[in-house]
Every structure is written in structure tokens, then in C-alpha cells.
Amino acid sequence: MIDIILAVCVVLGFILGILSGLTPGLHLNNFAALLLALSPQLMDLGLTPYQMASIILAASISQTFFDAIPAIFLGAPDSDTALTVLPGQRLMLEGRGIEAVRLSALGSAGSIVIALFLVLPLSWIFSSYYDHLMKYVGVLLLGIALMMIRAERGPWIEGQGSLVHWKYKALAALLFLTSGLLGIFAFNHESLLSSPLGLEPQVLLPLLSGIFGASALVLSLSTDTEIPEQEETEIKMPASALAKAVISGSLGGSVVAWIPGVSPSVAALATRLGAPSSAEEFLVSISGVNTANAMFSLVALYVIQKPRSGAAAAIQQLMTLDQSILAQMMIVVIIVATASYFATIGTARGAAQAISRLNYRMLCLAVLAFLVAMTLAFTGVFGLFIFFLSTVVGLIAPVAGIHKTHAMGVLMVPLIVHYL
């Protein structure tokens, strides 16, 4: 028999995920904290801890589908979609914004399918070797960083010498370290952040909004870029390339969910060094990372009894997971992921029609003003200072002619320092 109240809770979580996904700066953790604060009153009304946990779980899954839309059409990222801005906006400016969202939705939906097959083997591996594996997190991240820098060759310009790629590797290393020092500074002074509205400050908001959002908007303002008509273009990726990107993204998100402090964006960098090479493949891969990570955060909570996301931490405070509850929650994940896939594509079509009618320069100014206002509202004056520094650091990559992914040192260097 269908539990009507549970179904309503899942639908509510699905809607909350849409709101947090489509609204830059509004994170699922805000809804999770609100539900926890209201949990005594909600239980007095008859809701069970499992039903409240289902709201949070459904929201955490649907958000990973919908947060690609503002990242692609507005260039306003959060901590999980920062890298989506890079290939996503490129496709949008080619009139392929809807295709970009479809690729992202495919990556998210496909990652759920692959991740379900990974639940048992990864649960066994991490339950048996978790403490041993955690000793080498710093070494792993350092290895990823070195591979990123080694892979940088800069733009190909006729007439350049054969050794010019070493210049770009040096610039990549400089950007990685510079952004890393900014990250260390920001995290060490996180206590100085203060929201004038009484909201919970998030240090990643000014850091990533500046590096990956504002810097791209500033560059766009200096050009005569116009938004082309967004057409319903076909996905032309070969099936083998699509499958490869889905698998790499799912594997990256499934593994990183067990590691404390490591964001999906870091896992996306690792997968980018492997299979994905085109903008299309990278979009599929990073979306798969985000959604698989959301699902496996729940699995990790059950296996090692440690939350690896804000949603998992909220669920842990509400209830204790057992095998039966975990299996039921996997069914919720499948249902929400299926609904999110179709709803995301439909929403993308509406967003594409709206954005094609806008003046891109005015849109950039509006989004930039929104990011500044949001940063001030969530993090105060010191957050604005971090935002300004991050924007300057974000401009280094396009000026130097290197990939902006090296700026992920803002997250990786603090983690490397911590774990080594």
C-alpha cells in the first residue's frame, strides 16, 4: 500500500531541490537546517523521522539536476557546479544551451544507474579499508594536482617554440598555488564572515562565485558577446564516449563521497584527467559526479557511520539507518532522479526561451550585481573582500591562456595541507 504522507514528503523534497538548484546561493543545507529546527513540531503533527529524512534526500537528488541550469545560462555556480560554468556557458553561447542541460541531465541520471551497481563493492572496500585509505588522501590530491599541471599545454600558436608549453605549465602551477593560498586565507578567517541578515555564512560562496562566476561575467562585459537563439540541437556524442563519461563521473562521485572535505568538483578534476576530453563529455561527467556523490553520501553514512554532506548530517540527526531503510531510500532516489531528468529538460527549454530575449550585457550586469548582493547578504563585508580577491584570481586563467580548472587549487591546496 502506498504511504500517502511519504509520497507528499518526497514531492515536497523534490520541489525544495528545484528551488535550491535554480536559485544561486540558496543551498540545500539551508532547508536541511530549517527542517531540523522544525523537527519537534513536525513530529508533533505526526511526521516520522523517516518521512522528514525523505524530504531531505529527495531535495539533495533533485538539486543536482537543476543546479546546472543557472550554471549554464547565468554562469552563477555553487561549490558542486563551479566547473560546469566553463563548458556549459561555451555551449550556451553557441546556441546549444538546451543541449548542454540535456547532457548534464543525462550524466546525472546515468550516474544513478551505474552507482547502484557500485553500492555493494564500494561498501565492502571502504568498510574494510577505510582507515588505511584515509592516510593517503593528501598524496592522492597532490598527485591529481601534479597531473593537472602536467597536462596544461596552453593555446597552440603557430611559430611558438617547442618548449613554450613549459611556460604554460609554470603559469598553471602559479594559478594553482595562488588560488590555494587564497583558499587557506579564506578558511583560516572564516570566523570573520557575518551575515547582516542572520543567515549561516558559507565561505565557499564568495570564493567560487568570484573565481568561476564574477570573473567570467567581467570578461563578458569587456566584449560584445550576444546570446544567440537557443535551438533544440541534437546530442551528437558517440554512444561509447557518452558511456565513458557517465561511468567516469559516477565512479568519481561514488568514491569521493567517502572522503571528508573533498568536494565533487575535485572528483570532477580527477575524471577530467581521464576519460572526458570535450566540453560535452566534461558536462556529462561532472553532473554524474554531483549526483552519484549525493546518493553515496547516504551509503557512506550507513556503512561508516559518518556524514559526508550537509544532507547526510541532517539525516543522521533525525534517524539511524539500517539495511531495510537504506533500501527504501534507494527507491526514493530512483523515483526522484527519474522525475528530475524530465523536469530539468522541460525547465531548460523555458530558460532558453527567456534568456534569448535578453540583452546579454545587461544580463551580465544584473547577475554580477546579484552575486555581490548575495555575497553581502550571506557573508558580510569580509565576504565581499574575499569575493573581490577571488574575482581577480579568476581572471588569471583567461589572461594567461590556461585552463581555469587550475583555480580549483582554492579547494585542493587547503585539503592537501590538512591531510599531509
C-alpha angles and dihedrals in degrees: 000000000000115000101228094194091050090049090052090049092052091049090049091051090048090055093046088052090053091051094048092043096050096042114074111225095017104110130192089240088071091059092042091053090048092051091049091050090050096041096103091053092043091052089049086057090055104264115139124222088249092056091050090047088052090058091055093044094050091048093049091055099043092047091061089059099045101040089074090069098068090037092055101036100032106022090232107138135185126206093281100043101039093113092046088073091068103060095019097061090042090060092042091055088053090056092257100110094124090050089051091055091046089053090049092049090049090052092050096046094043092050091059091056093049093041092056089062090049097053097088100041095043092045090055094046096049095040089054102038106020098117092046094048093050090064090069102046092104092050091049093052091046090052091051090050093051091048091051092052093043091053093055113104102157125222119327110245121178113245097027118132123256092251097052091101088072088065090056092047088054091049090049090052090048092051092046092052095041093052089044092055088049089052092050090048092049096046092046090053098039090120089069091065112101129172114222087208094054093251123145107266117231115200091202090063097072093033099055097029089057100042099041104019114032095036091056091047092051090052091048090053090056092057135057094247116162128190110246123216107282109234131194094251122182122248106247099182113129113250090242093054091047092050091046092052093047093049095046092048093047092048092048093050093043093053099041092053089075096052118087117237096002112124126214088249090065090051089049090056090054092051091046089061088058127035109354115079106152129061090251094052092046092053091052091046100048092046089052090051092054097048097041088049091053091051096043093049084071093047091049090052090056097043104041098017092233125117116231098183139034091254092051091048091053092048090050090056091050101047149345116256123228131178094267094050091046090054091050090049091052088059089052089051092053093048094047093045091052093049092044093053094059095037092051093054091048091049091048091057090054092046091050092053091049097047095048089063095053131093102249094212091052090044090054091049091048094049091045090052089047092052091050092048092045092049091050092047094049103032109017130219095325089052089055089053090053089046091054093048091047092051091053091049090048090058093059096078100054092041092049094042097240134120115280090220087086086071087072082088082091086078102024101052095055089049093047091050091048097048098039 
